Structure formats: C-alpha cells, structure tokens
Amino acid sequence: MMRRPVTLLLFFASLAAILSFTGKKPGFPGGRQKAVLGTIVIDAGHGGPARGAKGLFSYEADVALAISLKLGQRAQEAFPEIRVVYTRTSDTVFGVHVDARTANRMRAELANEVKGDLFLSIHCNATPQKAGGWYAKRVVGHTTKTVTVGKGAKKRKKTMRVPVYENYWVKNERHGTETYIWAADRSGVKSTYINLEESGEFAEDSTSPATPPPDMNSPEAKIRAQLYEKKYFGKSLMLANMVEEEFAKGGRASGGVKQRNWEQIWVLQATGMPSILVETGFITNEEEEKYLNSEEGQSEIVESIITALKKYKETLEGSNTTTTAKPEVDTTKARGF
C-alpha cells in the first residue's frame, strides 16, 4: 500500500529538480555542473539537390554554407571551450545526395546524437515573386473601339470603351531578417526527441554510480520531457530575440521573431535542445542578395549572431537577465526547407 505514495513523492521531487535547473545531476550529490553551452550545432540550410531559394545569381544553399562556415570559425575563436559541430561543410549533407526531407531528418538526428546544447540553422529568405523584380500591367486610360457583333440580319457595329494598359517594372523590395523558433502551440511534439538521460542540462560525473536509462513510456518521463521542452522554448525565444536585436543595431531591417506552426520543420521540431532558424536576408532582393554574397555582409551577419550568443551565454550563466518579447505567430504557407 505504501508503494504508490513513495512513487509519487519521488516523482514530484524529480519535477522540482528539473524546474530548478541547478545544473546538478539529480540524485548524485557529487555530480559536476555542465557548461551551459558545451556543444553548438551549426546547420547550413539546404545542400545537395535541394538548392533552396534562387536569387539573380546565387542559390540559398551556397550562401547559407558560406555564412555557416564563417560563423563556426568565429564561434571557435570567441568560445574556445565550446565544441562546434556542422551538419554540412560542403554542398552535400553528410557526403550524400538525398532529398530535402531526408536531409533534415539526418540533421536533427546528428544534433541529438552529439547532445548539442544549441542548434543554429542558417537560411536565406525569399518571396514567391521573381528575384529582382517583374513586369506588371496597369491601366493608364481608356479608348474606344468599334467591333461587329451579331450574325446575318442582326449583324451590327458597336462602339466599346476599353482600357489602355502599360507595362511597368515592379522591384522586389522585400528585405530584412527574421528568426524562427518552434511554435509553442505544437507543445508535446518536440518533447518526443528530448533525451532525458543526457538532456543537455545535466552531466554525470565520471565517478558517479551508473543509473538505468529512463522509461520514456512512463508518465513521469513524459512529463519531465515536456518540462524540458518548455525550458527549451524559453531559451530559443530568448536567443532569437537577441539575434534580431543585434541585426537591428547593425542597421538591418528586422522582421522580428516568429513561430513556425504550419509545417513540421524537422530542424526545429526534432532537435532536443534550444533551436533557432535564422533567415539572414532576402535573396530575391537585388541589393540584399549582393550583401548576402559579399565578405562584408557575411561578416556582419556572423558578428551579430556571435554578439547575441555572448549575451545568451552570459544570461544562462547568471551574469545578467534579459526580458524577451512574445513572438509573432506566422501563419503563412511554408516555402519548404
């Protein structure tokens, strides 16, 4: 009769430990505190047959890779104690040509396997319209036109008023940055991929006694995973806001932080860690495409993200506090990743 109360007591004790996030392994007084950012996974969007959005002279896959490699190099310089893992360092994902959906699953699996503490996915945005701009027609006036209508005896002439059109050039002006996080209204989905044995919050000391892995089908484990998911959402939101703030400080047009809630984006959904997807600019904008491809532009983008990472790391370490704004929910149709 005493088994159920004892089980509940242990369960709620574990919940309290998770909510406190002290950095100590529950149940092991000698557990060592893990670095808040031990491993960062940098993901260059697309690659292989999935070229991504197309600009006037470049593809998203190539731009994302160039920025990601620069970001990884700067991250290693700024945070020598942090391990940087890339999902790809060439045109292919893990050296193979696979479809986009398979590639995204592989990216997420890699991030989870290396037990990343943060997942950064780099992309370029695009509009549905043609890169650079397009020609459109508009009415500039009206004229009259005589036409013959009817047949046989009923045949007659009729004067009609018709519009006069002209072609004009419409510049593709959409520009700026956006950063996405996994939608809060899809809670419970991301928790499926959270590894409670090594969640990224706790690290077991090598001298600590071994413990069996948790039963992920148990109610206790499911609730713990959901608690971690909420924690990851908060961290993702915090970093996403910091990234957009740095872009704005650098003179970029910031579109703010948005949630993806209209398509299962594997790189955000299936990573058991804080995850953000950075749209570094619109490759369909002529000027912004040149900026995204330039050394200066890529360096500025990287420095904005690095500065945000420094603030994020300091915040996690308790050096300062940051208030985050509620993100906008994006309900537009996905263009595919």
C-alpha positions in Angstrom: 0.0 0.0 0.0 3.0 2.3 0.6 4.4 1.9 -3.0 2.2 4.5 -4.7 2.8 7.4 -2.2 6.5 6.7 -2.3 6.5 6.7 -6.1 4.5 10.0 -6.2 6.9 11.5 -3.7 9.9 10.6 -5.8 8.2 11.8 -9.0 7.4 15.3 -7.6 10.9 15.5 -6.2 12.3 14.9 -9.7 10.0 17.6 -11.1 11.3 20.1 -8.6 14.8 19.3 -9.6 14.1 19.8 -13.2 12.3 23.1 -12.6 15.2 24.4 -10.5 17.7 23.6 -13.3 20.6 23.9 -10.9 23.0 22.1 -13.3 23.5 19.1 -10.9 22.6 15.6 -11.8 19.5 14.7 -9.7 20.3 12.0 -7.1 24.1 12.4 -7.3 25.5 15.0 -4.8 28.9 14.7 -6.4 27.6 15.5 -9.9 29.5 18.1 -11.7 27.9 21.1 -13.4 27.9 21.0 -17.1 28.8 24.1 -19.2 25.7 25.9 -20.3 27.0 25.7 -23.9 29.2 22.7 -24.3 28.2 21.9 -28.0 26.7 24.2 -30.6 25.4 22.6 -33.8 25.5 24.9 -36.8 23.3 23.9 -39.7 23.7 25.3 -43.2 20.3 25.1 -44.8 19.6 23.0 -47.9 22.5 21.4 -49.8 22.8 18.7 -52.4 19.9 18.6 -54.8 17.9 21.0 -52.5 19.4 24.3 -53.7 16.9 26.4 -51.8 15.7 29.8 -52.9 17.2 31.3 -56.1 18.3 34.9 -56.4 19.5 36.7 -59.6 22.9 35.0 -59.5 23.1 32.7 -56.4 21.3 30.0 -54.5 20.4 29.9 -50.9 22.3 26.6 -50.2 25.6 28.2 -51.2 25.1 31.4 -49.2 23.9 29.5 -46.1 27.0 27.3 -46.3 29.4 30.3 -46.6 27.8 32.1 -43.6 27.7 28.9 -41.5 31.4 28.1 -42.0 32.3 31.7 -41.1 30.0 31.5 -38.1 31.6 28.3 -36.9 35.1 29.7 -37.2 34.2 32.8 -35.2 32.4 30.8 -32.6 35.5 28.7 -32.0 37.5 31.9 -31.7 35.0 33.6 -29.4 34.3 30.4 -27.3 37.3 28.1 -27.4 35.8 25.9 -24.7 32.8 25.1 -26.9 32.6 22.3 -29.4 31.2 23.3 -32.8 29.5 20.7 -34.9 28.5 21.3 -38.5 25.6 19.5 -40.3 27.5 20.0 -43.5 30.7 21.6 -44.6 30.3 21.0 -48.4 27.5 21.0 -50.9 26.2 17.7 -49.7 24.7 16.6 -46.4 27.0 14.0 -44.8 28.6 13.5 -48.2 25.5 12.1 -49.9 22.8 13.5 -52.1 19.4 13.0 -50.5 16.0 14.6 -50.7 15.3 17.6 -48.5 13.1 15.8 -46.0 15.6 13.0 -45.5 18.4 15.5 -45.2 16.5 17.5 -42.5 15.9 14.3 -40.5 19.6 13.5 -40.7 20.5 17.0 -39.5 18.2 16.6 -36.5 19.5 13.1 -35.7 23.1 14.4 -35.8 22.3 17.2 -33.4 20.7 14.8 -31.0 23.4 12.2 -31.3 26.2 14.8 -30.4 23.9 16.0 -27.5 24.0 19.6 -28.7 23.2 22.4 -26.3 22.1 24.7 -29.1 21.0 24.3 -32.7 21.5 27.2 -35.1 20.1 26.8 -38.6 21.2 29.4 -41.2 19.0 30.2 -44.2 18.1 32.9 -46.7 14.6 34.2 -47.1 12.7 34.7 -50.4 9.4 36.0 -51.8 7.2 34.0 -54.1 7.8 36.6 -56.8 10.7 36.6 -59.2 14.1 37.6 -57.9 15.0 41.2 -58.6 11.5 42.2 -59.8 9.0 41.6 -62.6 6.9 43.3 -65.2 3.2 44.0 -64.5 0.4 45.8 -66.3 -1.7 48.7 -65.2 -4.5 50.8 -66.7 -3.4 54.2 -67.7 -6.5 55.4 -69.5 -9.3 54.3 -71.8 -10.1 54.5 -75.5 -13.0 53.5 -77.8 -13.1 50.5 -80.1 -15.6 49.6 -82.8 -16.5 46.0 -83.2 -19.0 44.0 -85.2 -21.5 41.9 -83.2 -24.3 39.5 -84.2 -24.8 37.5 -87.4 -26.8 37.8 -90.6 -29.6 40.3 -90.4 -28.7 41.1 -86.8 -25.2 42.0 -87.6 -24.3 45.5 -86.4 -21.4 47.7 -85.3 -20.9 48.5 -81.7 -18.6 51.0 -80.0 -16.9 49.9 -76.8 -14.9 51.6 -74.2 -11.7 49.6 -73.5 -8.8 50.2 -71.1 -5.3 51.2 -72.2 -2.5 49.3 -70.4 1.2 49.9 -70.0 3.9 47.6 -68.7 5.9 48.7 -65.8 8.7 47.3 -63.7 8.0 46.2 -60.1 11.1 45.9 -57.9 11.2 43.1 -55.5 11.7 45.2 -52.4 11.1 42.7 -49.5 14.2 42.7 -47.4 15.4 42.2 -43.9 15.9 39.4 -41.3 13.6 37.0 -39.4 14.4 34.4 -36.8 12.1 31.4 -36.3 11.5 29.1 -33.3 9.3 26.0 -32.9 5.7 27.0 -32.3 4.5 26.9 -28.7 1.1 25.6 -29.8 2.8 22.4 -31.0 3.9 21.6 -27.5 4.5 17.9 -26.9 5.9 17.2 -30.3 9.4 18.4 -29.6 9.5 16.5 -26.3 9.5 13.2 -28.2 13.0 13.9 -29.2 14.4 15.0 -25.8 16.9 12.6 -24.3 16.3 12.7 -20.5 19.3 10.6 -19.8 21.5 13.4 -21.1 19.2 16.4 -21.7 21.9 19.0 -22.2 21.1 20.5 -18.8 22.9 17.9 -16.7 26.1 16.0 -17.0 27.0 13.0 -14.9 30.3 12.9 -13.1 32.6 10.0 -14.2 32.8 8.8 -10.6 29.0 8.7 -10.1 27.3 5.3 -10.0 25.6 4.3 -13.2 21.9 4.5 -13.4 19.5 2.8 -15.9 18.0 4.9 -18.7 14.5 6.3 -18.0 11.4 4.6 -19.3 10.2 7.1 -21.9 6.8 5.5 -21.9 6.2 6.2 -18.2 4.0 9.2 -17.2 6.9 10.6 -15.2 9.3 10.6 -18.1 6.8 12.2 -20.4 6.0 15.0 -18.0 9.8 15.6 -17.5 10.3 15.7 -21.2 7.5 18.3 -21.6 9.1 20.4 -18.9 12.4 20.4 -20.7 10.5 21.3 -23.9 9.1 24.4 -22.2 12.5 25.3 -21.0 13.9 24.9 -24.5 11.2 27.1 -25.9 12.1 29.9 -23.5 15.8 29.7 -24.3 15.0 29.6 -28.0 12.9 32.6 -27.7 15.5 34.5 -25.7 18.3 33.8 -28.2 16.1 34.6 -31.2 15.2 38.0 -29.7 18.9 38.7 -29.0 19.8 37.8 -32.6 17.2 40.1 -34.1 18.1 42.9 -31.7 21.7 42.7 -32.9 20.7 42.7 -36.5 18.6 45.8 -35.9 21.6 47.5 -34.1 23.7 46.8 -37.2 21.2 48.7 -39.4 19.4 45.7 -40.8 15.6 45.7 -41.2 14.5 43.2 -38.5 11.3 41.2 -39.1 11.4 40.0 -35.5 10.9 36.6 -34.0 8.3 34.3 -35.4 7.0 30.8 -34.7 6.6 28.1 -37.2 3.2 26.4 -36.7 2.1 25.4 -40.1 4.6 22.7 -41.2 6.7 20.1 -39.5 10.1 21.7 -39.8 12.4 18.9 -38.7 15.4 21.1 -37.8 13.2 22.9 -35.2 10.8 20.2 -34.2 13.1 17.2 -33.9 16.1 18.7 -32.1 16.0 18.0 -28.3 17.7 21.3 -27.5 17.0 25.1 -27.9 16.8 25.7 -31.6 16.5 28.7 -33.9 16.4 29.2 -37.6 17.9 32.5 -38.8 16.7 34.0 -42.1 19.7 36.2 -42.9 18.1 38.2 -45.6 16.0 38.0 -48.8 18.0 36.5 -51.6 15.2 37.7 -54.0 16.1 41.3 -53.3 18.8 42.5 -55.7 20.7 44.7 -53.2 20.3 42.2 -50.3 21.5 39.3 -52.5 24.7 41.2 -53.2 25.0 41.9 -49.5 24.5 38.2 -48.6 27.2 37.1 -51.0 29.7 39.8 -50.0 32.5 39.2 -47.5 31.4 42.3 -45.6 27.8 41.3 -45.5 28.6 37.8 -44.3 31.0 39.0 -41.7 28.4 41.5 -40.3 25.8 38.8 -40.1 28.2 36.5 -38.3 29.3 39.2 -35.8 25.6 40.0 -35.0 25.0 36.3 -34.2 28.2 36.0 -32.2 27.3 39.0 -30.1 23.9 37.5 -29.4 25.5 34.2 -28.5 27.7 36.0 -26.0 24.7 37.7 -24.3 22.8 34.4 -24.4 25.7 32.5 -22.7 26.1 35.3 -20.1 22.4 35.2 -19.3 22.4 31.4 -18.9 25.4 31.7 -16.6 23.5 34.3 -14.5 25.7 37.3 -15.4 22.6 39.3 -16.5 18.9 39.0 -17.2 17.0 39.6 -20.4 13.3 40.2 -20.9 12.0 38.6 -24.1 9.1 39.7 -26.2 6.3 37.4 -27.3 7.0 36.2 -30.8 4.6 36.7 -33.7 2.8 33.6 -34.9 3.5 33.1 -38.6 0.5 31.5 -40.4 1.7 32.0 -44.0 2.4 29.0 -46.2 5.8 27.4 -45.9 8.1 27.6 -48.8 9.9 24.5 -47.8 13.2 23.7 -46.1 
